[in-house]
Amino acid sequence: MDRLRLFIASCALLVSPIYIWESGLPQVAHFLMLPAIITLGWARAQQWPDAFRYAIAFALYAACVNVVVYTIFRDLRTLYAAFYYPFNVLSWLVFASLARGAWHGPFLKWLPILLWLCLGTQAFIVGTGFFSKEEASRPTGTFNDPNQLAHWTLWMGTLLCINSVYLRRSIWNGCAAACVVGYVVLLCGSRSGLLGFIVLLLGLAMVLMKPHEEKRVVSFIYSRLLLLTCASVAILLLKDDLKRLMSEHEWNALDRLLLTEWAFELEARGYDRLIKFPEHLLLGAGEGAEERWMMHSWFLGEIHSTPAGLLFSYGLPGTVLFGMFWVTHWRQVPGAGLKLVALAPWAYSIGTYNLRNWMVWVGLALLHVMLSSRPNGTQRSQQIAPAATRPCSSKLRTWPTRKAYPTGVNLRRSSGQ
């Protein structure tokens, strides 16, 4: 049953970029994930990670808040949100339970191939213009929105970087993934995606600051070139050279960032609700039913920020529960550089609300699966191999076992020997 559940979940991940219906409605990946969720009844409770209690508590609280709001305002979008979070938590559990299952090793072996297949397909579609749902100049790939494309791409890049550096002890996959992510983000013109990509680059630069044993020179040169590029862009931003260069492509993320009117954006993205309706910060206002803000705010869409939207929609209880759930994953990440890499998708979420997005929960689950393994691919829960076959440095050497000596025999040499 574990093997079938793993196959279904992998297929759902593969088709996760395909959006057929409008945003907010279930997509192909959700329908594929249903059989895997149903078969969770056969999974052992010992395979459920410790973070599950925070996740299920948040999902139940969010469902209760949205059901109450729906009974008052009768907005179907509110009712959808009540079902999305329990579904996303169960999807997270399907992937996260693999960390303690028998298929943990094979899944980690094929995971980078699966991620590269997804990322490469979207990069090809965006770069060639082979397919796009939007007639404007910003490509969307197979998504409904350029921001959805940028968010999903950042998760792919983050997972590939951590898989490369932590599990494979190599920098090449991580650097290549960062290049592809930057290519897609800049073409789709997502300002939130650009912010996440900058955090990804900074985290990767911190990782490369510490040279690897096999590639000291390459790591040193690459990290210095990366810092030099960032410094050059920062200097050019103070002048008109880069702005004039980027103005040739109106869809470019840097150009949209430079033309942003921040005072206008704060109200145009719904941040003013936190000040105008502070009573909802206690227990939450739920999602949907935006008509209730009509008399006080001119923007009636959802708040364009995950932290602000989480606090306003689910109050302090929901924020604390999800915060504990997220911190449990983030604390697993080793090293300051990789911790910063893991923050890239969340840097994106500062300017866009994406907590309902299926990839947020699946990305955290895949992060948990990778970090539950040792760098050599074995599970952390497995026992250490006997000393006679324990690997030393990069090669497997055979160490002599300790002999049994009679009691009282002094093994130390005397000064006369």
C-alpha positions as CSV (number, residue, x, y, z in Angstrom):
1,M,0.0,0.0,0.0
2,D,2.9,2.4,0.7
3,R,4.2,1.8,-2.8
4,L,0.9,2.6,-4.4
5,R,0.5,5.7,-2.2
6,L,4.0,6.9,-3.2
7,F,3.3,6.4,-6.9
8,I,0.0,8.3,-6.7
9,A,1.6,11.2,-4.8
10,S,4.5,11.4,-7.2
11,C,2.1,11.6,-10.2
12,A,0.2,14.4,-8.4
13,L,3.5,16.3,-7.9
14,L,4.3,15.9,-11.5
15,V,1.0,17.4,-12.7
16,S,0.9,20.1,-10.0
17,P,1.7,22.9,-12.5
18,I,-1.2,22.1,-14.7
19,Y,-4.1,24.5,-14.0
20,I,-7.3,23.7,-16.0
21,W,-9.9,25.5,-14.1
22,E,-9.9,28.9,-12.5
23,S,-7.8,29.6,-9.4
24,G,-9.5,28.6,-6.2
25,L,-11.0,25.5,-7.6
26,P,-9.6,21.9,-7.4
27,Q,-7.1,21.1,-10.1
28,V,-5.8,17.8,-11.6
29,A,-3.2,17.3,-8.8
30,H,-6.0,17.5,-6.1
31,F,-8.1,14.8,-7.8
32,L,-5.0,12.6,-8.2
33,M,-4.1,13.1,-4.5
34,L,-7.5,11.8,-3.2
35,P,-6.7,8.1,-3.5
36,A,-3.4,8.6,-1.7
37,I,-5.2,10.4,1.1
38,I,-7.9,7.7,1.4
39,T,-5.2,5.0,1.7
40,L,-3.7,6.9,4.7
41,G,-6.1,4.8,6.8
42,W,-3.7,1.8,6.3
43,A,-0.6,3.9,7.3
44,R,0.8,3.3,10.7
45,A,0.5,6.1,13.2
46,Q,4.2,5.7,13.9
47,Q,4.9,7.1,10.5
48,W,3.2,10.4,11.2
49,P,5.7,13.2,12.0
50,D,5.5,15.2,15.2
51,A,4.5,18.4,13.4
52,F,1.2,16.8,12.5
53,R,-0.4,17.9,15.7
54,Y,0.2,21.6,14.8
55,A,-0.9,21.1,11.2
56,I,-4.2,19.4,12.1
57,A,-4.9,21.9,14.9
58,F,-4.5,24.8,12.5
59,A,-6.6,23.1,9.8
60,L,-9.4,22.4,12.2
61,Y,-9.3,25.9,13.6
62,A,-9.3,27.4,10.1
63,A,-12.2,25.2,9.1
64,C,-14.2,26.3,12.2
65,V,-13.6,30.0,11.5
66,N,-14.6,29.7,7.9
67,V,-17.7,27.7,8.6
68,V,-18.9,30.4,11.1
69,V,-18.2,33.1,8.5
70,Y,-20.1,31.1,5.8
71,T,-23.2,30.7,8.0
72,I,-23.3,34.5,8.3
73,F,-22.4,35.7,4.8
74,R,-23.1,32.6,2.6
75,D,-20.0,33.0,0.4
76,L,-18.9,29.8,-1.3
77,R,-15.3,30.9,-1.4
78,T,-15.3,30.9,2.4
79,L,-16.7,27.3,2.4
80,Y,-14.0,26.3,-0.1
81,A,-11.3,27.5,2.3
82,A,-12.9,25.4,5.1
83,F,-12.1,22.3,3.1
84,Y,-8.8,23.4,1.5
85,Y,-6.7,23.4,4.7
86,P,-7.7,19.9,6.0
87,F,-7.1,18.6,2.5
88,N,-3.6,20.3,2.3
89,V,-2.7,18.9,5.7
90,L,-3.6,15.4,4.7
91,S,-1.6,15.9,1.5
92,W,1.4,17.0,3.6
93,L,0.9,13.9,5.7
94,V,1.0,11.6,2.7
95,F,4.5,12.9,1.7
96,A,5.8,13.4,5.2
97,S,4.9,9.9,6.3
98,L,7.4,8.6,3.7
99,A,10.2,9.8,6.0
100,R,9.6,6.9,8.3
101,G,8.4,4.3,5.7
102,A,10.2,1.6,3.9
103,W,10.2,3.6,0.6
104,H,12.1,6.5,2.0
105,G,15.4,5.7,0.3
106,P,14.0,5.0,-3.2
107,F,11.8,8.1,-3.1
108,L,14.8,10.3,-2.3
109,K,16.7,8.7,-5.2
110,W,14.0,9.6,-7.7
111,L,13.0,12.9,-6.2
112,P,15.6,15.1,-7.9
113,I,14.8,13.6,-11.2
114,L,11.1,14.4,-10.7
115,L,11.8,17.9,-9.6
116,W,14.1,18.6,-12.5
117,L,11.5,17.2,-14.9
118,C,8.9,19.6,-13.6
119,L,11.2,22.6,-13.5
120,G,12.7,22.0,-16.9
121,T,9.3,21.6,-18.5
122,Q,8.1,25.0,-17.2
123,A,11.4,26.7,-18.1
124,F,11.0,25.3,-21.7
125,I,7.4,26.5,-21.9
126,V,8.2,30.0,-20.6
127,G,11.4,30.4,-22.7
128,T,9.9,29.3,-26.0
129,G,6.4,30.8,-25.5
130,F,5.1,27.3,-26.5
131,F,2.0,27.7,-24.3
132,S,0.7,30.5,-22.1
133,K,-2.8,31.2,-20.7
134,E,-2.3,34.9,-20.6
135,E,-2.3,37.0,-23.8
136,A,-0.4,39.8,-22.2
137,S,3.4,40.1,-22.1
138,R,3.9,38.2,-18.9
139,P,4.2,34.4,-19.4
140,T,2.3,32.1,-17.1
141,G,3.4,28.6,-18.2
142,T,0.6,26.2,-17.4
143,F,-0.6,28.2,-14.5
144,N,-3.4,30.8,-14.3
145,D,-1.2,33.6,-13.0
146,P,2.5,34.6,-13.3
147,N,2.8,34.8,-9.5
148,Q,1.7,31.2,-9.3
149,L,4.4,30.2,-11.7
150,A,7.0,32.1,-9.7
151,H,5.9,30.6,-6.4
152,W,6.0,27.1,-7.7
153,T,9.4,27.6,-9.4
154,L,10.8,28.9,-6.1
155,W,9.8,25.8,-4.3
156,M,11.4,23.6,-7.0
157,G,14.6,25.6,-6.8
158,T,14.6,25.5,-3.0
159,L,14.1,21.8,-2.8
160,L,16.7,21.1,-5.5
161,C,19.3,23.3,-3.7
162,I,18.8,21.6,-0.3
163,N,18.8,18.2,-1.9
164,S,22.0,19.0,-3.7
165,V,23.9,20.6,-0.8
166,Y,22.7,18.5,2.1
167,L,22.1,15.0,0.7
168,R,24.5,14.9,-2.3
169,R,27.2,17.1,-0.9
170,S,27.4,18.8,-4.3
171,I,27.0,22.4,-5.5
172,W,26.3,21.8,-9.1
173,N,22.6,20.9,-9.0
174,G,21.9,23.7,-6.6
175,C,23.6,26.3,-8.7
176,A,22.0,25.1,-11.9
177,A,18.5,25.1,-10.2
178,A,19.1,28.7,-9.0
179,C,20.0,29.8,-12.6
180,V,16.8,28.2,-14.0
181,V,14.7,29.7,-11.2
182,G,16.1,33.2,-11.9
183,Y,15.4,32.8,-15.6
184,V,11.8,31.9,-15.1
185,V,11.2,34.5,-12.4
186,L,12.6,37.4,-14.4
187,L,10.6,36.4,-17.5
188,C,7.3,36.1,-15.7
189,G,7.8,39.5,-14.1
190,S,6.8,38.6,-10.5
191,R,8.0,41.1,-7.9
192,S,7.3,38.7,-5.1
193,G,9.2,36.0,-7.0
194,L,12.1,38.3,-7.5
195,L,12.3,38.9,-3.7
196,G,12.3,35.2,-3.1
197,F,14.9,34.6,-5.7
198,I,17.2,37.2,-4.1
199,V,16.9,35.4,-0.8
200,L,17.6,32.1,-2.6
201,L,20.8,33.6,-4.1
202,L,22.0,35.0,-0.8
203,G,21.5,31.7,0.9
204,L,23.3,29.9,-1.8
205,A,26.1,32.4,-1.6
206,M,26.5,31.7,2.1
207,V,26.7,28.0,1.4
208,L,29.4,28.6,-1.2
209,M,31.3,30.8,1.2
210,K,32.4,27.6,2.9
211,P,34.4,25.8,0.2
212,H,33.6,22.1,-0.3
213,E,36.4,19.6,0.0
214,E,36.2,18.5,-3.6
215,K,35.6,21.9,-5.3
216,R,37.4,24.5,-3.2
217,V,38.5,26.6,-6.1
218,V,35.2,26.4,-8.0
219,S,33.2,27.3,-4.9
220,F,35.5,30.2,-4.1
221,I,35.3,31.7,-7.6
222,Y,31.6,31.2,-8.0
223,S,30.7,32.7,-4.6
224,R,32.9,35.8,-5.3
225,L,31.3,36.2,-8.8
226,L,27.8,35.9,-7.3
227,L,28.6,38.6,-4.7
228,L,30.1,40.8,-7.4
229,T,27.0,40.4,-9.5
230,C,24.7,41.4,-6.6
231,A,26.9,44.4,-5.8
232,S,27.0,45.5,-9.4
233,V,23.2,45.3,-9.7
234,A,22.8,47.3,-6.5
235,I,25.1,50.0,-7.8
236,L,23.4,50.2,-11.2
237,L,20.0,50.5,-9.5
238,L,21.2,53.9,-8.1
239,K,21.7,55.1,-11.7
240,D,19.5,55.0,-14.7
241,D,21.5,52.5,-16.7
242,L,19.9,49.4,-15.5
243,K,16.4,51.0,-15.5
244,R,16.8,52.1,-19.1
245,L,18.0,48.6,-20.0
246,M,15.1,46.9,-18.3
247,S,12.5,49.2,-19.7
248,E,12.9,47.5,-23.1
249,H,10.9,44.6,-21.6
250,E,7.8,45.9,-19.9
251,W,7.1,42.6,-18.3
252,N,10.5,42.4,-16.5
253,A,10.3,41.9,-12.7
254,L,13.0,44.5,-12.1
255,D,11.2,47.1,-14.1
256,R,7.9,46.5,-12.3
257,L,9.8,46.7,-9.0
258,L,11.4,50.0,-9.8
259,L,8.0,51.5,-10.9
260,T,6.2,50.4,-7.7
261,E,4.5,53.1,-5.7
262,W,4.8,51.7,-2.2
263,A,2.3,54.0,-0.5
264,F,-0.4,53.1,-3.0
265,E,0.4,49.4,-2.9
266,L,-0.1,49.2,0.9
267,E,-3.8,50.0,0.5
268,A,-4.2,48.4,-2.9
269,R,-3.2,45.1,-1.4
270,G,-5.5,45.2,1.6
271,Y,-3.0,45.9,4.4
272,D,-5.2,48.8,5.7
273,R,-7.7,46.2,7.0
274,L,-5.3,45.3,9.9
275,I,-5.7,48.9,11.1
276,K,-9.3,49.5,10.2
277,F,-10.6,46.2,11.7
278,P,-8.2,45.4,14.6
279,E,-10.9,43.3,16.4
280,H,-10.4,40.5,13.8
281,L,-6.7,40.1,14.9
282,L,-7.9,38.2,18.0
283,L,-9.8,35.3,16.6
284,G,-9.7,35.9,12.8
285,A,-12.1,37.2,10.1
286,G,-12.0,34.1,7.9
287,E,-11.6,34.2,4.1
288,G,-14.0,35.3,1.4
289,A,-17.1,37.6,1.9
290,E,-15.0,40.6,1.0
291,E,-18.2,42.7,0.6
292,R,-18.2,43.3,4.3
293,W,-15.2,45.7,3.9
294,M,-16.9,47.7,1.2
295,M,-17.8,50.7,3.4
296,H,-14.3,51.2,4.7
297,S,-11.8,49.9,2.1
298,W,-11.9,50.3,-1.7
299,F,-9.9,47.1,-2.3
300,L,-12.1,44.1,-1.8
301,G,-9.7,41.3,-2.8
302,E,-7.8,39.1,-0.4
303,I,-4.8,40.6,1.4
304,H,-1.7,40.2,-0.8
305,S,0.5,38.9,2.0
306,T,0.6,35.5,3.7
307,P,1.8,36.8,7.1
308,A,-0.7,39.7,7.1
309,G,-3.5,37.5,5.6
310,L,-2.9,34.7,8.1
311,L,-3.1,37.1,11.1
312,F,-6.2,38.9,9.8
313,S,-8.0,35.7,8.6
314,Y,-7.2,33.4,11.5
315,G,-6.1,35.7,14.3
316,L,-3.6,34.9,17.0
317,P,-4.5,31.2,17.5
318,G,-4.2,30.4,13.8
319,T,-1.0,32.4,13.4
320,V,0.6,30.7,16.4
321,L,-0.4,27.2,15.3
322,F,0.8,27.6,11.8
323,G,4.0,29.3,13.0
324,M,4.8,26.3,15.2
325,F,4.2,24.0,12.3
326,W,6.5,26.0,10.1
327,V,9.2,26.5,12.7
328,T,9.3,22.7,13.3
329,H,10.3,22.3,9.7
330,W,12.7,25.2,9.5
331,R,14.6,24.1,12.6
332,Q,15.5,20.9,10.8
333,V,17.5,22.7,8.2
334,P,21.2,22.6,9.0
335,G,23.5,25.7,8.6
336,A,22.7,29.4,8.2
337,G,23.1,29.3,4.4
338,L,20.5,26.5,3.9
339,K,18.2,28.1,6.4
340,L,18.2,31.2,4.3
341,V,17.6,29.1,1.1
342,A,14.6,27.5,2.9
343,L,13.2,31.0,3.5
344,A,13.0,31.8,-0.3
345,P,9.4,30.7,-0.8
346,W,8.4,32.6,2.4
347,A,10.1,35.7,1.2
348,Y,7.8,35.5,-1.8
349,S,4.8,35.1,0.4
350,I,5.4,38.6,1.9
351,G,3.8,40.2,-1.1
352,T,1.3,37.5,-2.1
353,Y,-1.1,35.3,-0.2
354,N,-0.5,31.6,-0.9
355,L,-1.3,29.7,2.2
356,R,-4.1,27.8,0.4
357,N,-1.7,26.8,-2.3
358,W,-1.1,23.0,-2.4
359,M,2.6,23.4,-3.1
360,V,3.2,25.2,0.2
361,W,2.2,22.1,2.1
362,V,3.8,19.6,-0.2
363,G,7.0,21.7,-0.3
364,L,7.2,21.5,3.5
365,A,6.6,17.8,3.4
366,L,9.3,17.2,0.9
367,L,11.6,19.3,3.0
368,H,10.9,17.1,6.0
369,V,11.5,14.0,4.0
370,M,14.9,15.2,2.8
371,L,16.0,16.5,6.2
372,S,14.9,13.2,7.9
373,S,17.7,11.5,6.0
374,R,21.4,11.6,6.6
375,P,23.7,13.0,3.9
376,N,24.5,9.4,2.7
377,G,20.8,8.8,2.1
378,T,20.0,6.7,5.2
379,Q,17.2,7.5,7.6
380,R,18.1,9.3,10.8
381,S,16.2,6.7,12.8
382,Q,18.4,3.9,11.5
383,Q,21.1,2.5,13.6
384,I,24.7,3.3,12.8
385,A,26.6,0.5,11.0
386,P,29.0,-1.6,13.0
387,A,32.5,-0.3,13.4
388,A,33.9,-3.0,11.1
389,T,32.1,-1.6,8.1
390,R,31.7,2.0,9.0
391,P,32.8,4.3,6.1
392,C,35.9,6.5,6.7
393,S,36.2,9.8,4.8
394,S,35.1,9.2,1.2
395,K,36.1,5.5,0.8
396,L,34.8,2.4,2.5
397,R,37.6,1.0,4.6
398,T,37.5,-2.1,6.8
399,W,38.5,-1.4,10.3
400,P,39.8,-4.2,12.6
401,T,37.5,-5.3,15.3
402,R,38.5,-5.1,18.9
403,K,40.0,-8.3,20.2
404,A,39.1,-9.8,23.5
405,Y,42.0,-9.7,25.9
406,P,42.3,-11.4,29.3
407,T,41.3,-9.4,32.3
408,G,44.2,-7.5,33.8
409,V,46.4,-7.3,30.7
410,N,48.0,-3.9,30.3
411,L,47.8,-2.9,26.7
412,R,50.0,0.2,27.1
413,R,53.6,0.0,26.3
414,S,56.1,0.4,29.0
415,S,58.8,3.0,28.8
416,G,61.4,0.4,28.2
417,Q,59.9,-1.1,25.1
